[in-house]
Amino acid sequence: MSSTVVSMQSAAVERSGNTILEGVDWTVTSDQRWIVLGPNGAGKTTLLQLAAAQLAPTSGTVTLLDENTAEIDPAELRPHIGFASSALSRRLPYGETVLDIVLTAAYGITARWKEEYEDIDERRAHRVLAEWKVDHLADRKFGELSDGEQKRVQIARSVMADPELLLLDEPAASLDLGAREELVQLLGGYAGSPSAPAIIMVTHHVEEVPVGFTHAIVLSGGRVAAAGPIRETLTSDVLSSAFGIAIKVKESDGRFTARAKS
């Protein structure tokens, strides 16, 4: 039975007098996998920060895992939320081994210190590394990996603590075609698992949407342009309006493509 993991009511974010997000009403349940799409500056990363308890709304309410973020220490929520982003990747020690990069997620830290890990922790770390096809890199230093390998290690780290909500901020950004397709395939397999948590993934490109994602929310100018089941939301009309250019969207075997209308 599904449960609500994210609920936003009239959520708004302002910075230095500028409105970044406004009037966001959005609900995510445990069995849903959401894509967040929109132009640069539409508020996608800010929306993800609200869902990660990294940012409080200026007005409105954000409820995560049945807790109002204005009434609880966000640190209490974050162990239950997996988050992978390029900004986080830059904070991970490049000299740390891949295994330790994943293991330290159990303590919510980024580097080994004096903490001790049990065999069960190491077994789980190896298991999630294998799920993302990077277990053979366990003894390599994180900084020696390719961009695609680092992305997969970071996702493995984000699921190490068995989160109730997984947030992915442009996981396929900067990857070449082969690395992108491998990651999209892995994400699709993970999204299709009934044991996977609710997933929210920000992307700039419909080509990066994995099979198995169920819903989409499209932002434009800090407001929700459309939200709902993915095939009803990632349409030519919705994306043309959001991006301000005539766009034709096609779907084939669960994958999407988009191009400007000629």
Residue frames relative to the residue before (quaternion, step in Angstrom):
aa qw qx qy qz dx dy dz
M 1.0000 0.0000 0.0000 0.0000 0.00 0.00 0.00
S 0.3974 -0.7412 0.4891 0.2310 3.58 -0.78 0.99
S 0.1529 -0.7591 0.6262 0.0908 3.53 -1.29 0.49
T 0.5354 -0.6185 0.4651 0.3384 3.56 -1.22 0.45
V 0.1427 -0.8063 0.5706 0.0625 3.59 -0.79 1.02
V 0.7726 0.1228 -0.0794 0.6178 3.59 1.19 -0.56
S 0.0817 0.7725 -0.6268 0.0605 3.55 -0.95 0.91
M 0.0146 -0.7895 0.6132 -0.0218 3.57 -0.74 1.08
Q 0.0580 -0.7849 0.6168 0.0108 3.55 -0.96 0.94
S 0.8429 -0.1320 0.0313 0.5207 3.55 -0.61 1.24
A 0.2225 0.8104 -0.5129 0.1753 3.57 1.09 0.71
A 0.0181 0.7900 -0.6109 0.0479 3.55 -0.97 0.94
V 0.1180 -0.7703 0.6233 0.0646 3.54 -1.19 0.64
E 0.0396 -0.7846 0.6187 -0.0008 3.56 -0.89 1.01
R 0.0427 -0.7774 0.6273 0.0180 3.55 -1.10 0.75
S 0.8485 -0.0539 -0.0022 0.5264 3.56 -0.81 1.07
G 0.7307 -0.4393 0.2295 0.4696 3.55 0.99 0.88
N 0.6288 0.5150 -0.3414 0.4719 3.58 1.28 -0.04
T 0.3609 -0.7249 0.5456 0.2157 3.57 -0.94 0.89
I 0.2056 -0.7924 0.5673 0.0895 3.58 -0.65 1.17
L 0.7674 0.0172 0.0063 0.6409 3.56 1.07 -0.85
E 0.0123 -0.8089 0.5875 -0.0209 3.56 -1.07 0.71
G 0.8822 0.0735 -0.0500 0.4624 3.53 -1.05 0.87
V 0.3019 0.7738 -0.5098 0.2240 3.59 0.98 0.75
D 0.0130 -0.7478 0.6631 -0.0297 3.55 -0.78 1.15
W 0.2033 0.7949 -0.5243 0.2279 3.57 -0.43 1.21
T 0.0539 -0.7873 0.6142 0.0066 3.54 -0.99 0.89
V 0.0852 -0.7742 0.6269 0.0177 3.56 -0.98 0.95
T 0.1637 -0.7916 0.5819 0.0893 3.58 -0.82 0.97
S 0.7133 -0.5205 0.2884 0.3703 3.52 -1.28 0.53
D 0.7184 0.4307 -0.2564 0.4824 3.62 1.13 -0.50
Q 0.5952 0.5806 -0.3581 0.4248 3.59 1.25 0.17
R 0.1566 -0.7417 0.6458 0.0912 3.54 -1.27 0.64
W 0.1242 -0.8487 0.5141 -0.0056 3.55 -0.36 1.32
I 0.2317 -0.7046 0.6541 0.1483 3.50 -1.27 0.69
V 0.1554 -0.7494 0.6360 0.0989 3.58 -1.06 0.84
L 0.0239 0.8158 -0.5698 0.0959 3.55 -0.59 1.20
G 0.3373 0.7320 -0.5549 0.2061 3.57 -1.17 0.56
P 0.6642 -0.5073 0.3588 0.4156 3.59 -1.24 0.26
N 0.6581 -0.4463 0.4089 0.4477 3.54 -1.33 0.15
G 0.8115 0.2514 -0.1930 0.4910 3.57 -0.95 0.87
A 0.4688 0.7014 -0.4323 0.3184 3.59 1.26 0.11
G 0.5915 -0.5891 0.3670 0.4105 3.59 1.21 -0.38
K 0.3323 0.7861 -0.4759 0.2126 3.60 1.25 0.21
T 0.7038 0.4500 -0.2773 0.4746 3.60 0.77 -1.00
T 0.6162 0.5368 -0.3448 0.4619 3.59 1.05 -0.69
L 0.6271 0.5265 -0.3299 0.4698 3.58 1.00 -0.80
L 0.6599 0.5004 -0.3057 0.4698 3.57 0.97 -0.85
Q 0.6353 0.5272 -0.3303 0.4576 3.60 1.03 -0.74
L 0.6065 0.5265 -0.3489 0.4829 3.60 1.09 -0.63
A 0.6972 0.4736 -0.2681 0.4666 3.57 0.95 -0.92
A 0.6787 0.4745 -0.2790 0.4862 3.58 1.26 -0.36
A 0.4112 -0.7079 0.4603 0.3434 3.59 1.32 -0.06
Q 0.4361 0.6827 -0.4657 0.3561 3.57 1.13 0.65
L 0.7702 0.2001 -0.0814 0.6001 3.54 1.29 -0.37
A 0.2874 -0.7455 0.5751 0.1756 3.57 -1.02 0.81
P 0.4978 -0.6488 0.4674 0.3358 3.61 -0.99 0.67
T 0.5157 -0.6179 0.4941 0.3289 3.57 -1.15 0.61
S 0.7679 -0.0603 0.0383 0.6366 3.55 1.16 -0.70
G 0.6610 0.4470 -0.3793 0.4683 3.54 -1.25 0.40
T 0.4131 -0.7067 0.5189 0.2464 3.56 -1.30 -0.07
V 0.1273 -0.7421 0.6535 0.0779 3.52 -1.26 0.65
T 0.0634 -0.7889 0.6112 -0.0008 3.57 -0.72 1.11
L 0.0415 -0.7972 0.6019 -0.0232 3.56 -0.73 1.13
L 0.8437 -0.0424 0.0011 0.5351 3.57 -0.79 1.04
D 0.7010 -0.5035 0.2276 0.4509 3.53 0.99 1.06
E 0.6416 0.4912 -0.3378 0.4827 3.60 1.22 0.31
N 0.3874 -0.6900 0.5641 0.2359 3.56 -0.92 0.96
T 0.4198 -0.7503 0.4472 0.2468 3.59 -0.54 1.13
A 0.6182 0.5347 -0.3548 0.4539 3.60 1.22 -0.29
E 0.7374 0.4198 -0.2136 0.4842 3.59 1.23 -0.36
I 0.7334 0.3492 -0.2089 0.5446 3.59 1.26 0.10
D 0.5357 -0.5790 0.4940 0.3657 3.55 -1.20 0.51
P 0.4496 -0.7170 0.4554 0.2763 3.64 -0.56 1.10
A 0.5670 0.6114 -0.3826 0.3979 3.59 1.14 -0.55
E 0.6187 0.5492 -0.3448 0.4435 3.57 1.16 -0.51
L 0.6807 0.4870 -0.2787 0.4710 3.58 1.15 -0.57
R 0.6306 0.6223 -0.3397 0.3159 3.57 0.92 -0.91
P 0.6139 0.5409 -0.3858 0.4263 3.68 0.99 -0.51
H 0.6858 0.4740 -0.2761 0.4783 3.57 1.22 -0.43
I 0.6822 0.4400 -0.2584 0.5237 3.57 1.35 0.00
G 0.2229 -0.7618 0.5948 0.1272 3.57 -0.72 1.05
F 0.0280 -0.8119 0.5819 -0.0384 3.59 -0.86 0.95
A 0.0052 0.7786 -0.6270 0.0252 3.57 -0.84 1.02
S 0.1804 0.7714 -0.5891 0.1592 3.56 -0.80 1.06
S 0.6320 -0.5293 0.4006 0.4000 3.54 -1.25 0.37
A 0.6194 0.5482 -0.3457 0.4430 3.60 1.05 -0.74
L 0.6601 0.4853 -0.3091 0.4829 3.58 0.99 -0.81
S 0.6166 0.5669 -0.3489 0.4203 3.57 0.98 -0.82
R 0.6599 0.5184 -0.3093 0.4473 3.58 1.01 -0.78
R 0.6699 0.4877 -0.3043 0.4699 3.60 1.22 -0.36
L 0.5564 0.5972 -0.3997 0.4172 3.58 1.26 -0.15
P 0.5016 -0.6771 0.4412 0.3086 3.63 -0.87 0.89
Y 0.3991 -0.7424 0.4856 0.2318 3.58 -0.63 1.09
G 0.6717 0.5004 -0.3047 0.4534 3.61 1.19 -0.42
E 0.5351 0.6271 -0.3998 0.4008 3.59 1.30 -0.09
T 0.4975 -0.6378 0.4792 0.3407 3.60 -1.07 0.61
V 0.6469 -0.5227 0.3943 0.3909 3.53 -1.24 0.50
L 0.6372 0.5303 -0.3343 0.4484 3.59 0.93 -0.86
D 0.6980 0.4643 -0.2812 0.4671 3.59 0.89 -0.89
I 0.5647 0.5803 -0.3841 0.4437 3.59 1.12 -0.59
V 0.7091 0.4335 -0.2512 0.4962 3.58 0.98 -0.86
L 0.6407 0.5525 -0.3269 0.4212 3.59 0.92 -0.90
T 0.6789 0.5242 -0.3112 0.4092 3.59 0.83 -0.93
A 0.5173 0.6316 -0.4239 0.3921 3.60 1.20 -0.28
A 0.5673 0.6067 -0.3801 0.4070 3.59 1.17 -0.51
Y 0.7390 0.3442 -0.2005 0.5433 3.58 1.22 -0.57
G 0.4703 -0.6942 0.4319 0.3323 3.58 1.26 0.01
I 0.5634 0.5589 -0.4010 0.4576 3.57 1.16 0.64
T 0.4647 -0.7143 0.4588 0.2516 3.58 -1.23 0.25
A 0.7916 0.1891 -0.1173 0.5691 3.61 1.23 -0.14
R 0.5562 -0.5998 0.4564 0.3501 3.55 -1.16 0.63
W 0.0390 -0.7705 0.6358 0.0241 3.54 -1.13 0.76
K 0.7797 -0.2726 0.2130 0.5220 3.60 -0.35 -1.22
E 0.4296 0.7099 -0.4643 0.3097 3.56 1.27 0.09
E 0.2902 -0.7490 0.5719 0.1668 3.56 -1.19 0.56
Y 0.2119 -0.7816 0.5790 0.0945 3.54 -1.05 0.83
E 0.3941 -0.7074 0.5368 0.2368 3.53 -1.08 0.75
D 0.6875 -0.4721 0.3497 0.4268 3.55 -1.29 0.31
I 0.6276 0.5534 -0.3421 0.4276 3.57 1.02 -0.77
D 0.6185 0.5338 -0.3425 0.4638 3.60 1.12 -0.67
E 0.6757 0.4878 -0.2984 0.4652 3.58 0.90 -0.91
R 0.6389 0.5205 -0.3350 0.4569 3.58 1.01 -0.78
R 0.6586 0.4889 -0.3204 0.4740 3.58 0.96 -0.79
A 0.6279 0.5352 -0.3464 0.4465 3.60 0.96 -0.79
H 0.6634 0.4824 -0.3088 0.4815 3.59 0.93 -0.84
R 0.6405 0.5366 -0.3345 0.4358 3.59 1.01 -0.77
V 0.6994 0.4434 -0.2962 0.4759 3.61 0.84 -0.87
L 0.5931 0.5408 -0.3713 0.4667 3.60 1.09 -0.55
A 0.6490 0.5053 -0.3155 0.4733 3.58 1.01 -0.79
E 0.6258 0.5513 -0.3410 0.4338 3.60 0.99 -0.79
W 0.7498 0.3383 -0.1920 0.5353 3.58 1.10 -0.69
K 0.5009 -0.7223 0.3757 0.2937 3.55 1.31 0.54
V 0.5800 0.5489 -0.4096 0.4410 3.59 0.93 0.89
D 0.3261 0.7667 -0.5019 0.2323 3.62 1.19 0.33
H 0.6194 0.5553 -0.3454 0.4343 3.60 1.11 -0.61
L 0.6717 0.4803 -0.2885 0.4848 3.58 1.29 -0.24
A 0.3020 0.8201 -0.4608 0.1542 3.60 1.30 0.03
D 0.7613 0.3716 -0.2034 0.4908 3.61 0.98 -0.79
R 0.5157 0.6293 -0.4252 0.3966 3.59 1.27 0.04
K 0.5042 -0.6188 0.4987 0.3378 3.55 -1.22 0.45
F 0.5953 -0.6139 0.3913 0.3401 3.55 -0.99 0.91
G 0.6850 0.5132 -0.2859 0.4309 3.58 0.96 -0.85
E 0.6302 0.5426 -0.3344 0.4434 3.59 1.24 -0.27
L 0.5732 0.6320 -0.3652 0.3723 3.58 1.26 -0.27
S 0.5472 -0.5659 0.4918 0.3721 3.53 -1.30 0.33
D 0.6835 -0.4740 0.3482 0.4323 3.56 -1.26 0.28
G 0.6683 0.5060 -0.3037 0.4529 3.57 0.92 -0.88
E 0.6472 0.5086 -0.3159 0.4719 3.57 1.01 -0.79
Q 0.6400 0.5201 -0.3265 0.4619 3.58 1.00 -0.81
K 0.6251 0.5375 -0.3433 0.4499 3.60 0.99 -0.77
R 0.6933 0.4708 -0.2892 0.4625 3.58 0.88 -0.90
V 0.6184 0.5244 -0.3473 0.4711 3.59 1.05 -0.69
Q 0.6598 0.5089 -0.3188 0.4518 3.58 0.94 -0.82
I 0.6383 0.4946 -0.3362 0.4847 3.60 1.03 -0.68
A 0.6105 0.5331 -0.3486 0.4707 3.59 1.02 -0.75
R 0.6353 0.5187 -0.3223 0.4726 3.58 0.98 -0.80
S 0.6857 0.5090 -0.2966 0.4275 3.59 0.90 -0.90
V 0.7226 0.3909 -0.2571 0.5089 3.62 1.15 -0.44
M 0.3873 0.7555 -0.4571 0.2651 3.60 1.30 -0.07
A 0.7506 0.4003 -0.2133 0.4806 3.59 0.91 -0.92
D 0.4499 -0.7129 0.4362 0.3148 3.60 1.28 0.33
P 0.0445 0.8589 -0.5087 0.0397 3.61 0.73 1.06
E 0.4762 -0.6411 0.5189 0.3050 3.53 -1.32 0.31
L 0.7673 0.1601 -0.0894 0.6145 3.56 1.29 -0.33
L 0.1174 -0.7893 0.6011 0.0437 3.58 -0.87 0.98
L 0.1019 -0.7964 0.5960 0.0095 3.55 -0.78 1.12
L 0.0586 -0.8017 0.5944 -0.0203 3.55 -0.80 1.08
D 0.1460 -0.8010 0.5782 0.0527 3.57 -0.60 1.16
E 0.8227 -0.2437 0.0957 0.5047 3.56 -0.28 1.34
P 0.0338 0.8571 -0.5136 0.0207 3.62 0.70 0.98
A 0.7227 0.4249 -0.2554 0.4816 3.61 1.13 -0.51
A 0.3895 0.7353 -0.4814 0.2753 3.60 1.25 0.03
S 0.8481 0.1847 -0.1864 0.4604 3.55 -1.14 0.88
L 0.5375 0.6289 -0.4201 0.3729 3.63 1.20 0.00
D 0.4757 -0.6318 0.5139 0.3323 3.57 -1.15 0.57
L 0.7501 -0.4328 0.2531 0.4313 3.56 -1.29 0.28
G 0.6841 0.4940 -0.2966 0.4472 3.58 0.86 -0.94
A 0.6791 0.4809 -0.2897 0.4728 3.57 0.90 -0.94
R 0.6261 0.5350 -0.3385 0.4551 3.57 1.04 -0.75
E 0.6969 0.4787 -0.2885 0.4493 3.56 0.81 -0.97
E 0.6223 0.5279 -0.3468 0.4623 3.58 1.05 -0.69
L 0.6726 0.4871 -0.2979 0.4707 3.58 0.94 -0.89
V 0.6463 0.5187 -0.3265 0.4545 3.60 0.91 -0.87
Q 0.6386 0.5207 -0.3202 0.4675 3.57 1.03 -0.78
L 0.6593 0.4994 -0.3030 0.4734 3.59 0.95 -0.86
L 0.6527 0.5092 -0.3127 0.4658 3.58 0.96 -0.84
G 0.6378 0.5301 -0.3264 0.4534 3.57 1.02 -0.77
G 0.6514 0.5092 -0.3099 0.4695 3.56 0.99 -0.84
Y 0.6595 0.5034 -0.3027 0.4691 3.55 1.00 -0.86
A 0.6571 0.5235 -0.3103 0.4449 3.58 0.93 -0.91
G 0.6833 0.5043 -0.2819 0.4464 3.57 1.10 -0.69
S 0.5553 0.6136 -0.3950 0.3989 3.58 1.24 -0.17
P 0.4506 -0.6998 0.4755 0.2849 3.63 -0.80 0.90
S 0.6525 0.5116 -0.3210 0.4577 3.60 1.20 -0.34
A 0.5060 0.6504 -0.4281 0.3710 3.61 1.25 -0.14
P 0.4900 -0.6500 0.4842 0.3209 3.60 -1.11 0.58
A 0.6619 -0.3970 0.4037 0.4912 3.54 -1.31 -0.17
I 0.1357 -0.7996 0.5833 0.0453 3.59 -0.98 0.85
I 0.0349 -0.7487 0.6613 0.0300 3.55 -1.10 0.81
M 0.0151 -0.8218 0.5669 -0.0550 3.57 -0.62 1.17
V 0.2586 -0.7471 0.5973 0.1349 3.55 -0.82 1.07
T 0.1084 0.7750 -0.6190 0.0667 3.56 -1.01 0.81
H 0.4070 -0.6873 0.5408 0.2636 3.55 -1.28 0.37
H 0.7825 0.3276 -0.1251 0.5146 3.57 1.19 -0.52
V 0.4557 -0.6918 0.4861 0.2784 3.58 -0.83 0.97
E 0.5676 0.6030 -0.3828 0.4095 3.60 1.18 -0.45
E 0.6728 0.4951 -0.2882 0.4681 3.58 1.23 -0.42
V 0.4865 0.6615 -0.4379 0.3659 3.60 1.27 0.02
P 0.3221 -0.7715 0.5106 0.2009 3.62 -0.56 1.08
V 0.5667 -0.5245 0.4999 0.3923 3.52 -1.30 0.38
G 0.7273 0.4224 -0.3025 0.4483 3.59 -1.01 0.74
F 0.5631 0.5497 -0.4127 0.4588 3.58 1.23 -0.14
T 0.3382 -0.8217 0.4449 0.1118 3.52 -0.78 1.11
H 0.8120 0.1648 -0.0366 0.5588 3.59 1.06 -0.75
A 0.1266 -0.7732 0.6158 0.0839 3.54 -1.31 0.36
I 0.1149 -0.7395 0.6573 0.0891 3.51 -1.25 0.62
V 0.1547 -0.7898 0.5913 0.0511 3.57 -0.78 1.07
L 0.1642 -0.7913 0.5862 0.0577 3.55 -0.79 1.11
S 0.0592 0.7677 -0.6374 0.0298 3.53 -1.18 0.61
G 0.8492 0.0208 -0.0428 0.5260 3.56 -0.74 1.05
G 0.6947 -0.4968 0.2741 0.4421 3.56 1.08 0.71
R 0.6855 0.4249 -0.2848 0.5181 3.58 1.24 0.12
V 0.5433 -0.5992 0.4717 0.3511 3.55 -1.26 0.39
A 0.2516 -0.7783 0.5610 0.1277 3.56 -0.61 1.17
A 0.7672 -0.1449 0.1152 0.6141 3.58 1.12 -0.72
A 0.0520 0.7828 -0.6190 0.0374 3.57 -1.17 0.58
G 0.4499 0.6745 -0.5011 0.3025 3.55 -1.00 0.84
P 0.7899 -0.2374 0.2049 0.5270 3.59 -1.21 -0.40
I 0.6062 -0.6515 0.3173 0.3277 3.53 -0.85 1.04
R 0.6954 0.4779 -0.2954 0.4481 3.61 0.89 -0.83
E 0.6616 0.4800 -0.3044 0.4891 3.58 1.22 -0.42
T 0.7134 0.4646 -0.2348 0.4691 3.57 1.24 -0.41
L 0.7192 0.3711 -0.2419 0.5352 3.60 0.94 -0.82
T 0.2570 0.7722 -0.5271 0.2443 3.55 0.48 1.26
S 0.6715 -0.4911 0.3698 0.4138 3.54 -1.27 0.33
D 0.6733 0.5057 -0.3053 0.4446 3.59 0.88 -0.93
V 0.6754 0.4972 -0.3056 0.4508 3.60 0.86 -0.95
L 0.7177 0.4413 -0.2696 0.4664 3.60 0.79 -0.96
S 0.5953 0.5530 -0.3676 0.4525 3.61 1.06 -0.62
S 0.6768 0.4829 -0.2885 0.4749 3.56 0.95 -0.89
A 0.6828 0.5067 -0.2956 0.4355 3.60 0.89 -0.93
F 0.7707 0.3609 -0.1842 0.4918 3.59 0.93 -0.91
G 0.4316 -0.7398 0.4376 0.2736 3.58 1.24 -0.08
I 0.6845 0.3700 -0.2951 0.5545 3.56 1.12 0.67
A 0.5353 -0.6322 0.4456 0.3396 3.57 -1.03 0.73
I 0.0032 -0.8129 0.5774 -0.0768 3.57 -0.55 1.24
K 0.1953 -0.7577 0.6110 0.1200 3.54 -1.04 0.80
V 0.1490 -0.7940 0.5877 0.0452 3.57 -0.70 1.13
K 0.0551 -0.7786 0.6249 0.0192 3.54 -1.02 0.90
E 0.1677 -0.7625 0.6161 0.1047 3.54 -1.23 0.59
S 0.0550 0.7793 -0.6218 0.0549 3.55 -1.01 0.86
D 0.8482 -0.0592 -0.0047 0.5264 3.58 -0.70 1.12
G 0.7385 -0.4435 0.2272 0.4542 3.55 0.99 0.85
R 0.6482 0.4612 -0.3229 0.5127 3.60 1.28 0.01
F 0.3008 -0.7712 0.5447 0.1347 3.54 -1.11 0.78
T 0.0612 -0.7430 0.6619 0.0781 3.53 -1.31 0.48
A 0.0843 -0.7875 0.6086 0.0490 3.56 -1.21 0.53
R 0.0807 0.7797 -0.6188 0.0515 3.53 -1.07 0.73
A 0.5856 -0.5705 0.4357 0.3765 3.55 -1.23 0.48
K 0.4665 -0.6587 0.5083 0.3001 3.54 -1.02 0.77
S 0.3513 -0.7427 0.5301 0.2098 3.57 -0.91 0.89
